[in-house]
Amino acid sequence: MKVPVPKDLASKVGEIFKSEGERTGVEFEENGPEALEAARSAQENYFRVDLPDGGIMLHKLRQAFNLQFPRYVIVFVG
């Protein structure tokens, strides 16, 4: 699902997800398409954030993941 963000926050999306992830135990890897393809090929579960600048942040799901985390970050923190 794509969620629009205000232009003035676009450059901060990665920083916001990363800081909230650190606070809540969600570790991100900032990667390109090759890391995403590797996760798909290995059939790993992951959470992905597509950044406005075209970058990708990937969190590999190794334990329970709060499905409300992305909503919380966008609505309450951003």
N, C-alpha and C positions, 0 to 999 in steps of 0.2 A: 504494500500500500504506500502511496506517495502522500506526504503531508507537506503542504506549502508552509514556508516560514517567511517572515518579513525580511525584506532586503537588508535591513540594518543588522539582523541577526545571522544572516547567511554565512558570514565568515567565522562565526563563533560556534556553529553547530557541532563540529568535531570536538572542540575544546569542552563544550558543555556536556556532551555524551561521555567524553573521557573522564572528566572530573566527577560526574555523578556515578559513573561506572566504578571508579576507584572507591568512592564512598560506600557503594552498595555491594562490592565484590564482583562486578561485571568487568572482566578484563578484555580490552579490545586490542586487536592487532590492526594497524593501519597498513592495508595491503592493496595491491592492484588486482586486476581480473585473474591473474595466474593463481593467487592464493584462493580465490573464490572457486575457481575450477578444480583446484586440488581438493578442497573440502567436498565439493560435489562428487568428484571421482571416488573419494574414499567413503562416500555416503555418510559423512559426518553431519550432525545436526548443528546449525549455526543460526545466529541472529546477525543481520546485516544492516548497516546504515550507509546509504548512498549520500555522500556529501555534495553540497551545491557546486563545489569546484570540480566534481567528477571523481573524487577519491572514494575509497570504500573502506569502511571500518568493519571488522569481522570479529565476532565473539563466538568461539566454539562452545557449544552446550555440552558440558560434561556432567552437570548436575541440574537440579531443578532450577528453572528460570522463571522469574516473575514476568508474566506476559503483560503486565501493566507498566513495566519499566519504561518502554518507549513513550507511552502516553504521558506518564508522569514527567519525563524529561521535557517533552515538547510543551505541554500545557502549563506546568507549575514552575519549572526552572527557567525555560526559555522566555 
